[in-house]
Amino acid sequence: MFAQYIQPFVHQHGYWAVFLVVMLESAGVPLPGETALLAAAIYAGATGNLEIGWIVGLAALGAIIGDNIGFWAGRRFGLGLLLKIGPYIHVTQPRLKLGQYLFRLHGAKIVFFGRFVAVLRVFAALLAGVNQYEWRSFLMFNAAGGLVWASVFGFGGYIFGDAVHELAGPVAVGAFVLFVLGLIAFTWVARRQEAHWIALAEAAHPGPLVPDGPWAKDLRGTAEV
């Protein structure tokens, strides 16, 4: 939806356009951050009006800051909201604990590789916060993913120019297909193993889930569903 406006916006505002768009996308706003990064990198390579080092650095910084905003928003509001509306949408506390347990086991992979998948790039940080992922681990893998992502697409666009679109398109489609296939496979396994995993999650997270924040007063004392 916004992609057609990104290139002129980046050409007009330069480095800060890249930083702002990438940061907002990483914080959970559905903006084309990768398109902004590529547009700036291609423009820098074609005209020399922008320095590629600044583009890559500000894209990585925007990704890291935005992801941390998304993380803390998920930590503060997400779990409380899910606990409040969960009984109405079949998201019970045992299932929330299961999400936390699985995210703790595989959260590093989701945080790092999520930067390269469009859907996860917007929501991975929020999910990490909702699932109470440990912040220092999140920061480390998030920063690594942001730096690698910004370098690959930034320097790739700078060196190869418009030809990078021919590669970026299939790579993005392939990554999304793999993500969907993995999600289907995970769902199938999860349904077969849910009871066993819930027992493991309950052992890892005993007691009711009651977060601090806006919903804490309403949720304290609520029995586990």
N, C-alpha and C positions, 0 to 999 in steps of 0.2 A: 504493500500500500504506500509506504513512504519511500521506497527504493528510487523512484523517479526524481525525487527532490534531493537525494543525498549527494549526488555528484556536484551539482551547482552549489549546494550548501558547503561542502568541503572545499571546493575551489575558492569560495568567497571568504570563508573564515579559517581555513587552514588547520593548524595543529589543534586548536581548541575545539573545532567541530568533531575531529576524530575522538578526542578525549571525551567530549560530552556524549556523543552518540553511543560509544562503546560502554561508558559508565552507566548510562541509563538502561541499555539493553541488559547488562550484567546485573543490574539491580532489580530486573523483572519487568521492565517496560519493553514490549515487543517492537523494537527498532532494529534495523539492519546494520548492526555494528561491523560485521565482517565486510559488508559492501562499502561502508565508510572508510575502513582501513585500506581496502584494495583501491578505492578511488583516489585516496590521498597518495598511496604508494605509486600508482601508475602515473598520476599527475606529476609527482616529484621526479620520476624517471624521465618523463617526456619533456619537462620544461626546466627542471633545475630550480624551481621557485621555492621548493620545500626541501628540508634536509631529512633523509630517510631515517637517520638515527633518532631524531626528535619524534617522527611519526611512530616508529616502533616503540620507543620509550613511553610516549604518552598513551598509546593504545594499551600497552601492558599495564600502566598505572591506572588508567580508566577501568580496565577489566578487574584489577585487584580491588580498587576502592568500591566499584559497583557491586562486586560479588560480596564484599563484606557488609555493605548496606543490606543486600538481600538476605544474607545470613542472619544478621541481627533482627531484621524484620520477621523472618521465619521463627527465630528463637523466641521473640517477645510475643508475637501475635498468632503465629500459625498453629502451634500446639493447643493454645487456649481455645481458638476458634474451632478446631477439629474436635476437641473434647466437648464443646458446647453443642455442636450440631451433629456430632458423630452418631449418636443413637438414631437419628432420623435418616441417615444415609448408609447405615450398616457398616460404619467404621467404628468398631468397638475398641475399648481400651486394650484388650489382648492383641488386636490387629495393629494398633498404634505401637505397642511395645515390640511387635514383630518387625515393624518398619524400622524402629530404632536399632534393634538387634542386627538386622541385615545391613543397615547403613553403617553401623559400626564395623562390621566385617569387611564390607566392600566400598565404604565411603570414599577412600582415597582414589580408587579407580574412577568413580563417578565424578568426583571433583576435578580430577586432572583431565580425563578424556571428554568430559562433558563440554569443555571449552570448544571442542572441534565439532560438536553436533548442535545444529541450530536450535532444536527444541530444548535440549538440556542446557544450552548456553544461557537461556533466559531463566530457567527454573532450578538448575542444580544447586545454586547457593541457597535459595529459599528452602528447598527440600533438606539441605544439610542443616539449616537452622531449625526447621520443624522437627527433624528427627534427632535433635540434641547432639549433633556431631561435635566432637571436641574441637574447640576453636583453633588452638595452636596447630593441630594437624591439618585442619581446613586451610589455614593461612599458608602453610608450607606448600601443600599440593596445589592450592589455588594460584599462588604466586608462580610456581613452576609452570603450571598449565598456561597461565596468562602470558608469560614470557615466551614460551615455545610457540604458542599460537600467534602472537603478534610478530615474532621473528619470521615464522614460516610464511605467513600471508603478506607481511610487510615487505620483506626482502624479495619474496617471490614476485609480487606485483611490481616492485622497483626494477628488478632484473629482466623479467619476461614481459612486462607491459600487459597489453590487452590479451595476449595469449594465455595469461593465467586464468582467465574466465573459462577457457576451454577445459582446463584441468579442474578448476575449483567446482564447477557444476557437477561433473561425474563423481568427484570425490565426496561432495556433500550428499548427493543422492545415494551413493554407496554406503556412506556412514549412516544415513537415516534408515536405509533398508536393513543394515546389520542391527541397528538399534531396535527396529520394530521386530525383527526375527528373534533377537535376544529377549525382548519383552514378552513375546508370545511363548517362547520356550520357558522363560522364568515363570510366567503365569501358570503354565501347565504343571511344572514341577511344584510350584508353591501350593496349588490346590491339592496335590497328592500328599504333600508333606506339611501342610499348614498346622495340623494339630501337634506334630512333633516339634516344629519350629516355634510354635507359640509356647510350648512347655519350656524350651530353651530360653526364649525371650523373657518369660516370667521369672525364671531363675536369675537371669541377668538383670532384670528390672523389677524386683519385688515391690509389692504395694501399689496403691493407686497413683496415677499420673495426675498431678495437680500443679500446673505451672504458676509462677508469679506473673503479674501483669494485669491487664484490664479485666480478664475473666476470672481471676483467682478467687475473688469473694463469692461469685456465683457457684464456683465449682468445688470449693472446699466442702468436704463432708459428703460429696456425691458418691454413691456406691459404685463400684466397678461394674461396668455393663458386661 
